[in-house]
Amino acid sequence: MAYLVVIEKDKHGFYAYCPDLPGCQTQGDTFEEVMKNIREAIELYIETLTEEDLMDLKSKEVITAFVEL
């Protein structure tokens, strides 16, 4: 299964979170580090879910778009 991840970069490094998994977030000094960390955070988060929670996630549809001004 694939999960949408949002990554933000600032002067302190990188911050990543998964909008589908409330509270699933991490940080890293490099892009590679934050990607490794968010993958681990998602895996650990999913381990805490019940079968019902997992089914709800699989049935969820996420749409992303850009809004141009």
PDB file of N, H, CA, C and O in Angstrom:
ATOM      1  N   MET A   1       0.844  -1.181   0.000  1.00  0.00           N
ATOM      2  CA  MET A   1       0.000   0.000   0.000  1.00  0.00           C
ATOM      3  C   MET A   1       0.885   1.239   0.000  1.00  0.00           C
ATOM      4  O   MET A   1       1.964   1.234   0.592  1.00  0.00           O
ATOM      5  N   ALA A   2       0.441   2.281  -0.650  1.00  0.00           N
ATOM      6  H   ALA A   2      -0.436   2.286  -1.131  1.00  0.00           H
ATOM      7  CA  ALA A   2       1.187   3.535  -0.724  1.00  0.00           C
ATOM      8  C   ALA A   2       0.468   4.602   0.096  1.00  0.00           C
ATOM      9  O   ALA A   2      -0.761   4.644   0.147  1.00  0.00           O
ATOM     10  N   TYR A   3       1.248   5.453   0.726  1.00  0.00           N
ATOM     11  H   TYR A   3       2.247   5.419   0.685  1.00  0.00           H
ATOM     12  CA  TYR A   3       0.694   6.529   1.547  1.00  0.00           C
ATOM     13  C   TYR A   3       1.262   7.859   1.079  1.00  0.00           C
ATOM     14  O   TYR A   3       2.447   7.968   0.764  1.00  0.00           O
ATOM     15  N   LEU A   4       0.400   8.867   1.040  1.00  0.00           N
ATOM     16  H   LEU A   4      -0.562   8.778   1.297  1.00  0.00           H
ATOM     17  CA  LEU A   4       0.829  10.210   0.705  1.00  0.00           C
ATOM     18  C   LEU A   4       1.676  10.759   1.844  1.00  0.00           C
ATOM     19  O   LEU A   4       1.304  10.644   3.012  1.00  0.00           O
ATOM     20  N   VAL A   5       2.804  11.351   1.506  1.00  0.00           N
ATOM     21  H   VAL A   5       3.105  11.444   0.558  1.00  0.00           H
ATOM     22  CA  VAL A   5       3.690  11.959   2.497  1.00  0.00           C
ATOM     23  C   VAL A   5       3.962  13.394   2.058  1.00  0.00           C
ATOM     24  O   VAL A   5       4.249  13.649   0.888  1.00  0.00           O
ATOM     25  N   VAL A   6       3.872  14.316   2.990  1.00  0.00           N
ATOM     26  H   VAL A   6       3.639  14.109   3.940  1.00  0.00           H
ATOM     27  CA  VAL A   6       4.193  15.722   2.732  1.00  0.00           C
ATOM     28  C   VAL A   6       5.538  16.001   3.393  1.00  0.00           C
ATOM     29  O   VAL A   6       5.749  15.683   4.563  1.00  0.00           O
ATOM     30  N   ILE A   7       6.440  16.602   2.623  1.00  0.00           N
ATOM     31  H   ILE A   7       6.268  16.860   1.673  1.00  0.00           H
ATOM     32  CA  ILE A   7       7.772  16.921   3.133  1.00  0.00           C
ATOM     33  C   ILE A   7       7.986  18.418   3.002  1.00  0.00           C
ATOM     34  O   ILE A   7       7.797  19.000   1.933  1.00  0.00           O
ATOM     35  N   GLU A   8       8.382  19.025   4.099  1.00  0.00           N
ATOM     36  H   GLU A   8       8.536  18.552   4.966  1.00  0.00           H
ATOM     37  CA  GLU A   8       8.661  20.457   4.124  1.00  0.00           C
ATOM     38  C   GLU A   8      10.134  20.661   4.478  1.00  0.00           C
ATOM     39  O   GLU A   8      10.675  19.981   5.349  1.00  0.00           O
ATOM     40  N   LYS A   9      10.769  21.603   3.791  1.00  0.00           N
ATOM     41  H   LYS A   9      10.330  22.156   3.083  1.00  0.00           H
ATOM     42  CA  LYS A   9      12.170  21.910   4.060  1.00  0.00           C
ATOM     43  C   LYS A   9      12.250  23.323   4.622  1.00  0.00           C
ATOM     44  O   LYS A   9      11.617  24.248   4.112  1.00  0.00           O
ATOM     45  N   ASP A  10      13.041  23.474   5.685  1.00  0.00           N
ATOM     46  H   ASP A  10      13.555  22.723   6.099  1.00  0.00           H
ATOM     47  CA  ASP A  10      13.297  24.803   6.227  1.00  0.00           C
ATOM     48  C   ASP A  10      14.770  24.880   6.632  1.00  0.00           C
ATOM     49  O   ASP A  10      15.553  23.989   6.303  1.00  0.00           O
ATOM     50  N   LYS A  11      15.140  25.922   7.333  1.00  0.00           N
ATOM     51  H   LYS A  11      14.504  26.646   7.601  1.00  0.00           H
ATOM     52  CA  LYS A  11      16.551  26.119   7.680  1.00  0.00           C
ATOM     53  C   LYS A  11      17.079  25.069   8.653  1.00  0.00           C
ATOM     54  O   LYS A  11      18.291  24.950   8.828  1.00  0.00           O
ATOM     55  N   HIS A  12      16.189  24.306   9.290  1.00  0.00           N
ATOM     56  H   HIS A  12      15.204  24.402   9.148  1.00  0.00           H
ATOM     57  CA  HIS A  12      16.596  23.291  10.262  1.00  0.00           C
ATOM     58  C   HIS A  12      16.706  21.896   9.652  1.00  0.00           C
ATOM     59  O   HIS A  12      17.223  20.983  10.295  1.00  0.00           O
ATOM     60  N   GLY A  13      16.236  21.721   8.444  1.00  0.00           N
ATOM     61  H   GLY A  13      15.816  22.462   7.921  1.00  0.00           H
ATOM     62  CA  GLY A  13      16.263  20.414   7.790  1.00  0.00           C
ATOM     63  C   GLY A  13      14.928  20.092   7.159  1.00  0.00           C
ATOM     64  O   GLY A  13      14.282  20.963   6.577  1.00  0.00           O
ATOM     65  N   PHE A  14      14.514  18.849   7.273  1.00  0.00           N
ATOM     66  H   PHE A  14      15.039  18.141   7.746  1.00  0.00           H
ATOM     67  CA  PHE A  14      13.299  18.380   6.625  1.00  0.00           C
ATOM     68  C   PHE A  14      12.308  17.847   7.660  1.00  0.00           C
ATOM     69  O   PHE A  14      12.695  17.231   8.653  1.00  0.00           O
ATOM     70  N   TYR A  15      11.048  18.093   7.409  1.00  0.00           N
ATOM     71  H   TYR A  15      10.734  18.593   6.602  1.00  0.00           H
ATOM     72  CA  TYR A  15       9.939  17.637   8.259  1.00  0.00           C
ATOM     73  C   TYR A  15       8.978  16.884   7.349  1.00  0.00           C
ATOM     74  O   TYR A  15       8.623  17.380   6.280  1.00  0.00           O
ATOM     75  N   ALA A  16       8.555  15.700   7.758  1.00  0.00           N
ATOM     76  H   ALA A  16       8.843  15.297   8.626  1.00  0.00           H
ATOM     77  CA  ALA A  16       7.633  14.897   6.951  1.00  0.00           C
ATOM     78  C   ALA A  16       6.474  14.413   7.807  1.00  0.00           C
ATOM     79  O   ALA A  16       6.628  14.112   8.990  1.00  0.00           O
ATOM     80  N   TYR A  17       5.303  14.347   7.169  1.00  0.00           N
ATOM     81  H   TYR A  17       5.178  14.592   6.207  1.00  0.00           H
ATOM     82  CA  TYR A  17       4.137  13.786   7.844  1.00  0.00           C
ATOM     83  C   TYR A  17       3.244  13.098   6.826  1.00  0.00           C
ATOM     84  O   TYR A  17       3.306  13.361   5.625  1.00  0.00           O
ATOM     85  N   CYS A  18       2.416  12.214   7.347  1.00  0.00           N
ATOM     86  H   CYS A  18       2.365  12.001   8.323  1.00  0.00           H
ATOM     87  CA  CYS A  18       1.485  11.452   6.524  1.00  0.00           C
ATOM     88  C   CYS A  18       0.067  11.882   6.888  1.00  0.00           C
ATOM     89  O   CYS A  18      -0.424  11.521   7.957  1.00  0.00           O
ATOM     90  N   PRO A  19      -0.606  12.653   6.014  1.00  0.00           N
ATOM     91  CA  PRO A  19      -1.943  13.165   6.336  1.00  0.00           C
ATOM     92  C   PRO A  19      -2.974  12.072   6.634  1.00  0.00           C
ATOM     93  O   PRO A  19      -3.920  12.306   7.386  1.00  0.00           O
ATOM     94  N   ASP A  20      -2.800  10.890   6.056  1.00  0.00           N
ATOM     95  H   ASP A  20      -2.032  10.700   5.445  1.00  0.00           H
ATOM     96  CA  ASP A  20      -3.751   9.798   6.285  1.00  0.00           C
ATOM     97  C   ASP A  20      -3.612   9.164   7.661  1.00  0.00           C
ATOM     98  O   ASP A  20      -4.511   8.460   8.122  1.00  0.00           O
ATOM     99  N   LEU A  21      -2.470   9.418   8.322  1.00  0.00           N
ATOM    100  H   LEU A  21      -1.740   9.990   7.948  1.00  0.00           H
ATOM    101  CA  LEU A  21      -2.190   8.800   9.612  1.00  0.00           C
ATOM    102  C   LEU A  21      -1.939   9.896  10.639  1.00  0.00           C
ATOM    103  O   LEU A  21      -0.792  10.296  10.839  1.00  0.00           O
ATOM    104  N   PRO A  22      -2.981  10.390  11.292  1.00  0.00           N
ATOM    105  CA  PRO A  22      -2.839  11.507  12.223  1.00  0.00           C
ATOM    106  C   PRO A  22      -1.744  11.274  13.267  1.00  0.00           C
ATOM    107  O   PRO A  22      -1.722  10.252  13.953  1.00  0.00           O
ATOM    108  N   GLY A  23      -0.846  12.240  13.366  1.00  0.00           N
ATOM    109  H   GLY A  23      -0.864  13.070  12.809  1.00  0.00           H
ATOM    110  CA  GLY A  23       0.246  12.154  14.328  1.00  0.00           C
ATOM    111  C   GLY A  23       1.474  11.442  13.812  1.00  0.00           C
ATOM    112  O   GLY A  23       2.490  11.397  14.506  1.00  0.00           O
ATOM    113  N   CYS A  24       1.415  10.886  12.616  1.00  0.00           N
ATOM    114  H   CYS A  24       0.591  10.923  12.052  1.00  0.00           H
ATOM    115  CA  CYS A  24       2.560  10.190  12.032  1.00  0.00           C
ATOM    116  C   CYS A  24       3.454  11.219  11.361  1.00  0.00           C
ATOM    117  O   CYS A  24       3.165  11.699  10.264  1.00  0.00           O
ATOM    118  N   GLN A  25       4.541  11.547  12.038  1.00  0.00           N
ATOM    119  H   GLN A  25       4.776  11.158  12.929  1.00  0.00           H
ATOM    120  CA  GLN A  25       5.433  12.599  11.555  1.00  0.00           C
ATOM    121  C   GLN A  25       6.855  12.336  12.016  1.00  0.00           C
ATOM    122  O   GLN A  25       7.090  11.570  12.951  1.00  0.00           O
ATOM    123  N   THR A  26       7.800  12.985  11.347  1.00  0.00           N
ATOM    124  H   THR A  26       7.610  13.607  10.588  1.00  0.00           H
ATOM    125  CA  THR A  26       9.200  12.824  11.702  1.00  0.00           C
ATOM    126  C   THR A  26       9.996  13.967  11.103  1.00  0.00           C
ATOM    127  O   THR A  26       9.447  14.853  10.450  1.00  0.00           O
ATOM    128  N   GLN A  27      11.290  13.931  11.335  1.00  0.00           N
ATOM    129  H   GLN A  27      11.736  13.211  11.865  1.00  0.00           H
ATOM    130  CA  GLN A  27      12.180  14.948  10.776  1.00  0.00           C
ATOM    131  C   GLN A  27      13.513  14.310  10.430  1.00  0.00           C
ATOM    132  O   GLN A  27      13.782  13.165  10.792  1.00  0.00           O
ATOM    133  N   GLY A  28      14.343  15.067   9.722  1.00  0.00           N
ATOM    134  H   GLY A  28      14.124  15.998   9.428  1.00  0.00           H
ATOM    135  CA  GLY A  28      15.679  14.594   9.371  1.00  0.00           C
ATOM    136  C   GLY A  28      16.520  15.741   8.858  1.00  0.00           C
ATOM    137  O   GLY A  28      15.994  16.768   8.428  1.00  0.00           O
ATOM    138  N   ASP A  29      17.818  15.564   8.904  1.00  0.00           N
ATOM    139  H   ASP A  29      18.245  14.731   9.254  1.00  0.00           H
ATOM    140  CA  ASP A  29      18.733  16.603   8.428  1.00  0.00           C
ATOM    141  C   ASP A  29      18.800  16.654   6.909  1.00  0.00           C
ATOM    142  O   ASP A  29      19.031  17.716   6.331  1.00  0.00           O
ATOM    143  N   THR A  30      18.596  15.498   6.252  1.00  0.00           N
ATOM    144  H   THR A  30      18.408  14.635   6.722  1.00  0.00           H
ATOM    145  CA  THR A  30      18.644  15.421   4.796  1.00  0.00           C
ATOM    146  C   THR A  30      17.339  14.821   4.275  1.00  0.00           C
ATOM    147  O   THR A  30      16.556  14.245   5.031  1.00  0.00           O
ATOM    148  N   PHE A  31      17.124  14.969   2.968  1.00  0.00           N
ATOM    149  H   PHE A  31      17.760  15.437   2.355  1.00  0.00           H
ATOM    150  CA  PHE A  31      15.944  14.376   2.343  1.00  0.00           C
ATOM    151  C   PHE A  31      15.968  12.856   2.505  1.00  0.00           C
ATOM    152  O   PHE A  31      14.947  12.248   2.826  1.00  0.00           O
ATOM    153  N   GLU A  32      17.115  12.253   2.285  1.00  0.00           N
ATOM    154  H   GLU A  32      17.944  12.746   2.024  1.00  0.00           H
ATOM    155  CA  GLU A  32      17.244  10.808   2.411  1.00  0.00           C
ATOM    156  C   GLU A  32      16.916  10.343   3.829  1.00  0.00           C
ATOM    157  O   GLU A  32      16.240   9.333   4.020  1.00  0.00           O
ATOM    158  N   GLU A  33      17.402  11.092   4.816  1.00  0.00           N
ATOM    159  H   GLU A  33      17.951  11.913   4.660  1.00  0.00           H
ATOM    160  CA  GLU A  33      17.143  10.727   6.204  1.00  0.00           C
ATOM    161  C   GLU A  33      15.665  10.838   6.547  1.00  0.00           C
ATOM    162  O   GLU A  33      15.113   9.951   7.199  1.00  0.00           O
ATOM    163  N   VAL A  34      15.020  11.913   6.117  1.00  0.00           N
ATOM    164  H   VAL A  34      15.469  12.634   5.587  1.00  0.00           H
ATOM    165  CA  VAL A  34      13.605  12.081   6.442  1.00  0.00           C
ATOM    166  C   VAL A  34      12.755  11.025   5.737  1.00  0.00           C
ATOM    167  O   VAL A  34      11.750  10.576   6.287  1.00  0.00           O
ATOM    168  N   MET A  35      13.146  10.624   4.526  1.00  0.00           N
ATOM    169  H   MET A  35      13.963  10.988   4.079  1.00  0.00           H
ATOM    170  CA  MET A  35      12.405   9.568   3.837  1.00  0.00           C
ATOM    171  C   MET A  35      12.547   8.230   4.570  1.00  0.00           C
ATOM    172  O   MET A  35      11.575   7.487   4.698  1.00  0.00           O
ATOM    173  N   LYS A  36      13.739   7.930   5.044  1.00  0.00           N
ATOM    174  H   LYS A  36      14.529   8.534   4.940  1.00  0.00           H
ATOM    175  CA  LYS A  36      13.955   6.715   5.829  1.00  0.00           C
ATOM    176  C   LYS A  36      13.138   6.768   7.113  1.00  0.00           C
ATOM    177  O   LYS A  36      12.507   5.785   7.501  1.00  0.00           O
ATOM    178  N   ASN A  37      13.156   7.919   7.763  1.00  0.00           N
ATOM    179  H   ASN A  37      13.669   8.717   7.448  1.00  0.00           H
ATOM    180  CA  ASN A  37      12.438   8.079   9.027  1.00  0.00           C
ATOM    181  C   ASN A  37      10.924   7.986   8.863  1.00  0.00           C
ATOM    182  O   ASN A  37      10.252   7.377   9.695  1.00  0.00           O
ATOM    183  N   ILE A  38      10.377   8.584   7.795  1.00  0.00           N
ATOM    184  H   ILE A  38      10.923   9.078   7.119  1.00  0.00           H
ATOM    185  CA  ILE A  38       8.922   8.552   7.618  1.00  0.00           C
ATOM    186  C   ILE A  38       8.465   7.140   7.249  1.00  0.00           C
ATOM    187  O   ILE A  38       7.381   6.714   7.648  1.00  0.00           O
ATOM    188  N   ARG A  39       9.275   6.426   6.501  1.00  0.00           N
ATOM    189  H   ARG A  39      10.156   6.772   6.177  1.00  0.00           H
ATOM    190  CA  ARG A  39       8.930   5.029   6.187  1.00  0.00           C
ATOM    191  C   ARG A  39       8.839   4.219   7.487  1.00  0.00           C
ATOM    192  O   ARG A  39       7.900   3.447   7.681  1.00  0.00           O
ATOM    193  N   GLU A  40       9.813   4.401   8.363  1.00  0.00           N
ATOM    194  H   GLU A  40      10.576   5.028   8.206  1.00  0.00           H
ATOM    195  CA  GLU A  40       9.810   3.693   9.640  1.00  0.00           C
ATOM    196  C   GLU A  40       8.622   4.127  10.504  1.00  0.00           C
ATOM    197  O   GLU A  40       7.983   3.297  11.150  1.00  0.00           O
ATOM    198  N   ALA A  41       8.332   5.431  10.511  1.00  0.00           N
ATOM    199  H   ALA A  41       8.851   6.106   9.986  1.00  0.00           H
ATOM    200  CA  ALA A  41       7.202   5.937  11.298  1.00  0.00           C
ATOM    201  C   ALA A  41       5.882   5.346  10.804  1.00  0.00           C
ATOM    202  O   ALA A  41       5.029   4.977  11.611  1.00  0.00           O
ATOM    203  N   ILE A  42       5.712   5.255   9.497  1.00  0.00           N
ATOM    204  H   ILE A  42       6.405   5.555   8.842  1.00  0.00           H
ATOM    205  CA  ILE A  42       4.492   4.678   8.922  1.00  0.00           C
ATOM    206  C   ILE A  42       4.381   3.204   9.294  1.00  0.00           C
ATOM    207  O   ILE A  42       3.313   2.743   9.698  1.00  0.00           O
ATOM    208  N   GLU A  43       5.485   2.460   9.160  1.00  0.00           N
ATOM    209  H   GLU A  43       6.352   2.834   8.832  1.00  0.00           H
ATOM    210  CA  GLU A  43       5.462   1.036   9.507  1.00  0.00           C
ATOM    211  C   GLU A  43       5.068   0.832  10.971  1.00  0.00           C
ATOM    212  O   GLU A  43       4.245  -0.029  11.283  1.00  0.00           O
ATOM    213  N   LEU A  44       5.654   1.623  11.859  1.00  0.00           N
ATOM    214  H   LEU A  44       6.322   2.323  11.606  1.00  0.00           H
ATOM    215  CA  LEU A  44       5.336   1.500  13.280  1.00  0.00           C
ATOM    216  C   LEU A  44       3.892   1.898  13.566  1.00  0.00           C
ATOM    217  O   LEU A  44       3.214   1.260  14.372  1.00  0.00           O
ATOM    218  N   TYR A  45       3.425   2.951  12.906  1.00  0.00           N
ATOM    219  H   TYR A  45       3.975   3.470  12.251  1.00  0.00           H
ATOM    220  CA  TYR A  45       2.047   3.408  13.087  1.00  0.00           C
ATOM    221  C   TYR A  45       1.072   2.303  12.679  1.00  0.00           C
ATOM    222  O   TYR A  45       0.121   2.006  13.402  1.00  0.00           O
ATOM    223  N   ILE A  46       1.315   1.701  11.519  1.00  0.00           N
ATOM    224  H   ILE A  46       2.088   1.943  10.931  1.00  0.00           H
ATOM    225  CA  ILE A  46       0.418   0.668  10.994  1.00  0.00           C
ATOM    226  C   ILE A  46       0.367  -0.540  11.927  1.00  0.00           C
ATOM    227  O   ILE A  46      -0.676  -1.181  12.057  1.00  0.00           O
ATOM    228  N   GLU A  47       1.489  -0.850  12.574  1.00  0.00           N
ATOM    229  H   GLU A  47       2.336  -0.329  12.468  1.00  0.00           H
ATOM    230  CA  GLU A  47       1.514  -1.979  13.516  1.00  0.00           C
ATOM    231  C   GLU A  47       0.543  -1.782  14.678  1.00  0.00           C
ATOM    232  O   GLU A  47       0.113  -2.751  15.303  1.00  0.00           O
ATOM    233  N   THR A  48       0.201  -0.530  14.965  1.00  0.00           N
ATOM    234  H   THR A  48       0.550   0.257  14.457  1.00  0.00           H
ATOM    235  CA  THR A  48      -0.700  -0.250  16.095  1.00  0.00           C
ATOM    236  C   THR A  48      -2.174  -0.311  15.703  1.00  0.00           C
ATOM    237  O   THR A  48      -3.040  -0.254  16.576  1.00  0.00           O
ATOM    238  N   LEU A  49      -2.475  -0.423  14.418  1.00  0.00           N
ATOM    239  H   LEU A  49      -1.771  -0.468  13.709  1.00  0.00           H
ATOM    240  CA  LEU A  49      -3.855  -0.379  13.949  1.00  0.00           C
ATOM    241  C   LEU A  49      -4.535  -1.736  14.028  1.00  0.00           C
ATOM    242  O   LEU A  49      -3.896  -2.782  13.910  1.00  0.00           O
ATOM    243  N   THR A  50      -5.844  -1.692  14.231  1.00  0.00           N
ATOM    244  H   THR A  50      -6.363  -0.843  14.327  1.00  0.00           H
ATOM    245  CA  THR A  50      -6.642  -2.916  14.199  1.00  0.00           C
ATOM    246  C   THR A  50      -6.955  -3.252  12.737  1.00  0.00           C
ATOM    247  O   THR A  50      -6.722  -2.438  11.843  1.00  0.00           O
ATOM    248  N   GLU A  51      -7.477  -4.444  12.507  1.00  0.00           N
ATOM    249  H   GLU A  51      -7.666  -5.104  13.234  1.00  0.00           H
ATOM    250  CA  GLU A  51      -7.878  -4.842  11.155  1.00  0.00           C
ATOM    251  C   GLU A  51      -8.940  -3.884  10.602  1.00  0.00           C
ATOM    252  O   GLU A  51      -8.927  -3.546   9.419  1.00  0.00           O
ATOM    253  N   GLU A  52      -9.841  -3.461  11.459  1.00  0.00           N
ATOM    254  H   GLU A  52      -9.852  -3.735  12.420  1.00  0.00           H
ATOM    255  CA  GLU A  52     -10.893  -2.523  11.034  1.00  0.00           C
ATOM    256  C   GLU A  52     -10.285  -1.183  10.615  1.00  0.00           C
ATOM    257  O   GLU A  52     -10.681  -0.603   9.604  1.00  0.00           O
ATOM    258  N   ASP A  53      -9.325  -0.701  11.396  1.00  0.00           N
ATOM    259  H   ASP A  53      -9.003  -1.172  12.217  1.00  0.00           H
ATOM    260  CA  ASP A  53      -8.644   0.552  11.046  1.00  0.00           C
ATOM    261  C   ASP A  53      -7.946   0.433   9.691  1.00  0.00           C
ATOM    262  O   ASP A  53      -7.990   1.354   8.876  1.00  0.00           O
ATOM    263  N   LEU A  54      -7.308  -0.707   9.463  1.00  0.00           N
ATOM    264  H   LEU A  54      -7.272  -1.455  10.125  1.00  0.00           H
ATOM    265  CA  LEU A  54      -6.610  -0.926   8.188  1.00  0.00           C
ATOM    266  C   LEU A  54      -7.591  -0.941   7.017  1.00  0.00           C
ATOM    267  O   LEU A  54      -7.298  -0.394   5.954  1.00  0.00           O
ATOM    268  N   MET A  55      -8.742  -1.560   7.205  1.00  0.00           N
ATOM    269  H   MET A  55      -8.981  -2.005   8.068  1.00  0.00           H
ATOM    270  CA  MET A  55      -9.752  -1.591   6.144  1.00  0.00           C
ATOM    271  C   MET A  55     -10.260  -0.183   5.848  1.00  0.00           C
ATOM    272  O   MET A  55     -10.479   0.167   4.688  1.00  0.00           O
ATOM    273  N   ASP A  56     -10.448   0.617   6.880  1.00  0.00           N
ATOM    274  H   ASP A  56     -10.270   0.332   7.822  1.00  0.00           H
ATOM    275  CA  ASP A  56     -10.885   2.003   6.684  1.00  0.00           C
ATOM    276  C   ASP A  56      -9.852   2.778   5.879  1.00  0.00           C
ATOM    277  O   ASP A  56     -10.210   3.563   5.001  1.00  0.00           O
ATOM    278  N   LEU A  57      -8.570   2.564   6.171  1.00  0.00           N
ATOM    279  H   LEU A  57      -8.279   1.926   6.884  1.00  0.00           H
ATOM    280  CA  LEU A  57      -7.515   3.252   5.425  1.00  0.00           C
ATOM    281  C   LEU A  57      -7.509   2.842   3.961  1.00  0.00           C
ATOM    282  O   LEU A  57      -7.341   3.684   3.078  1.00  0.00           O
ATOM    283  N   LYS A  58      -7.690   1.562   3.700  1.00  0.00           N
ATOM    284  H   LYS A  58      -7.826   0.878   4.417  1.00  0.00           H
ATOM    285  CA  LYS A  58      -7.649   1.053   2.330  1.00  0.00           C
ATOM    286  C   LYS A  58      -8.823   1.561   1.508  1.00  0.00           C
ATOM    287  O   LYS A  58      -8.723   1.652   0.284  1.00  0.00           O
ATOM    288  N   SER A  59      -9.933   1.892   2.156  1.00  0.00           N
ATOM    289  H   SER A  59     -10.014   1.818   3.150  1.00  0.00           H
ATOM    290  CA  SER A  59     -11.109   2.353   1.417  1.00  0.00           C
ATOM    291  C   SER A  59     -11.125   3.872   1.237  1.00  0.00           C
ATOM    292  O   SER A  59     -12.016   4.416   0.585  1.00  0.00           O
ATOM    293  N   LYS A  60     -10.149   4.540   1.810  1.00  0.00           N
ATOM    294  H   LYS A  60      -9.425   4.098   2.339  1.00  0.00           H
ATOM    295  CA  LYS A  60     -10.110   5.996   1.758  1.00  0.00           C
ATOM    296  C   LYS A  60      -9.508   6.464   0.427  1.00  0.00           C
ATOM    297  O   LYS A  60      -8.539   5.882  -0.061  1.00  0.00           O
ATOM    298  N   GLU A  61     -10.081   7.500  -0.143  1.00  0.00           N
ATOM    299  H   GLU A  61     -10.869   7.972   0.253  1.00  0.00           H
ATOM    300  CA  GLU A  61      -9.566   8.084  -1.380  1.00  0.00           C
ATOM    301  C   GLU A  61      -8.963   9.441  -1.079  1.00  0.00           C
ATOM    302  O   GLU A  61      -9.602  10.287  -0.454  1.00  0.00           O
ATOM    303  N   VAL A  62      -7.732   9.649  -1.523  1.00  0.00           N
ATOM    304  H   VAL A  62      -7.213   8.961  -2.031  1.00  0.00           H
ATOM    305  CA  VAL A  62      -7.059  10.920  -1.304  1.00  0.00           C
ATOM    306  C   VAL A  62      -6.815  11.566  -2.666  1.00  0.00           C
ATOM    307  O   VAL A  62      -6.292  10.942  -3.589  1.00  0.00           O
ATOM    308  N   ILE A  63      -7.209  12.832  -2.758  1.00  0.00           N
ATOM    309  H   ILE A  63      -7.634  13.338  -2.008  1.00  0.00           H
ATOM    310  CA  ILE A  63      -7.012  13.589  -4.002  1.00  0.00           C
ATOM    311  C   ILE A  63      -6.124  14.773  -3.675  1.00  0.00           C
ATOM    312  O   ILE A  63      -6.394  15.508  -2.725  1.00  0.00           O
ATOM    313  N   THR A  64      -5.067  14.964  -4.451  1.00  0.00           N
ATOM    314  H   THR A  64      -4.848  14.366  -5.223  1.00  0.00           H
ATOM    315  CA  THR A  64      -4.204  16.117  -4.263  1.00  0.00           C
ATOM    316  C   THR A  64      -4.295  17.005  -5.496  1.00  0.00           C
ATOM    317  O   THR A  64      -4.503  16.519  -6.608  1.00  0.00           O
ATOM    318  N   ALA A  65      -4.141  18.288  -5.293  1.00  0.00           N
ATOM    319  H   ALA A  65      -3.972  18.682  -4.390  1.00  0.00           H
ATOM    320  CA  ALA A  65      -4.224  19.248  -6.383  1.00  0.00           C
ATOM    321  C   ALA A  65      -3.456  20.508  -6.015  1.00  0.00           C
ATOM    322  O   ALA A  65      -3.249  20.804  -4.838  1.00  0.00           O
ATOM    323  N   PHE A  66      -3.040  21.239  -7.025  1.00  0.00           N
ATOM    324  H   PHE A  66      -3.208  20.999  -7.982  1.00  0.00           H
ATOM    325  CA  PHE A  66      -2.438  22.550  -6.834  1.00  0.00           C
ATOM    326  C   PHE A  66      -3.481  23.604  -7.178  1.00  0.00           C
ATOM    327  O   PHE A  66      -4.279  23.429  -8.099  1.00  0.00           O
ATOM    328  N   VAL A  67      -3.463  24.674  -6.443  1.00  0.00           N
ATOM    329  H   VAL A  67      -2.815  24.816  -5.695  1.00  0.00           H
ATOM    330  CA  VAL A  67      -4.331  25.803  -6.725  1.00  0.00           C
ATOM    331  C   VAL A  67      -3.431  26.944  -7.169  1.00  0.00           C
ATOM    332  O   VAL A  67      -2.560  27.390  -6.422  1.00  0.00           O
ATOM    333  N   GLU A  68      -3.649  27.408  -8.386  1.00  0.00           N
ATOM    334  H   GLU A  68      -4.357  27.046  -8.993  1.00  0.00           H
ATOM    335  CA  GLU A  68      -2.826  28.483  -8.918  1.00  0.00           C
ATOM    336  C   GLU A  68      -3.526  29.814  -8.714  1.00  0.00           C
ATOM    337  O   GLU A  68      -4.715  29.945  -9.006  1.00  0.00           O
ATOM    338  N   LEU A  69      -2.817  30.776  -8.227  1.00  0.00           N
ATOM    339  H   LEU A  69      -1.851  30.670  -7.989  1.00  0.00           H
ATOM    340  CA  LEU A  69      -3.379  32.113  -8.009  1.00  0.00           C
ATOM    341  C   LEU A  69      -2.711  33.117  -8.914  1.00  0.00           C
ATOM    342  O   LEU A  69      -3.048  34.301  -8.878  1.00  0.00           O
TER     343      LEU A  69
END
